[in-house]
Amino acid sequence: MKILVPALAGALLVAGCVVQQPSYPAPPPLPAEVIPLPPVSDAPLTWRPGDWVFAGGSYRYDAGRYVPAVGHGRNWMFAHWAVGPQGGMVWVPGGWAG
């Protein structure tokens, strides 16, 4: 019992020192998008889905659109918050991958 009390007190002291990360606002849900027929084009096109852009402390919706199919990956990665190189949270914009 004599060992348990100091160990418990030490654990509570250390637990009180844990730094909380500030919370960041989650992006709003993506609105439903109706994908229109592609426009007539000489180049192959692919649909880039709409996504949220975080700037100036708030979100702005960037609607989906057709883009040239050449020059990027096959999968769209939606924008999100991630842990940055210094340990803080950073906004990662949407982009093509794969």
N, C-alpha and C positions, 0 to 999 in steps of 0.2 A: 504493500500500500504506500510505503514511503517513497518508492521509486515512481509509482504511477502518477501521483499528484504533480511532481515537477515536470514529468514528461507531458502530461496533459496541459499544464500551464504553458510549457514551451510550444506545444503544437498550436494552442490558441493564439499565442503571440505571433507566431509565424503566419498563421492564417489571416490575421489582421493586417499583415503587411502586403498582401497580394494586391497588385495594382489592377484595377478594372480597366479594360479597354472601353473607350467611349463608344456608345452605340451609334450606328449609322442607319439612316432611314432605308428600309428595304424598297426596291423599286415597286411601283404599282403593278398590278396584274397586267399582262399584255392584253390589249383589246383584240377581239376577234377581227380577223382581216379576211376579206374576200379577195382571192387572187384572181385578177382579171386575165383575160387572154393576152398573150404577149403582143407587143406592137410589131408591125412588119419591120424586119431588119435584115441587112445582109450578113451581119455577124450573129453567131449563136448567143442567145440570152439565157440568163438564169434568174430566178426570183431571189432577191435578198429580203428576208423578212423584216418587218418593223421591229424596232428595239428602242429602249429608253436610253437617253443621253443625260448624264448628270453633270451639270455646269452651273456655277453661280449659286450653289446651295440648294438647287431644286432639279426636278426631272423635267425633261422635254421629250415628247414622243417623236421619233423619226420614222415616218410611215414606210412600209415596204415598197419595193419598186424593182423593176427589171434592170439588170446590169449586164455588161458583156460577160460571157461565160469564161473567157480566156483571162489568165493572169492571177488567179487566186485558187485557194483550196476548194474542196468539195463540200465542206460542212460549215455552217454558220455557228459561231460560238456567241451566245448572247452575253451582253454586258453584265458585269457582276462586281461585287466587292471581294477583295482578296487581301491576304496578309502581304505587305510590301517587304522589301529587302531590309528595312530598318525596324521591322516588327509592327509598324502601324498599319492601318487599313488604307488601301488605295483602290480607286475606281478603275476597273479594267474595261475599256470600251469593247463593244462587240466587233467581231471581225471573222475573216475566213480562216479555216484551219484544215489540215489534212489534205 
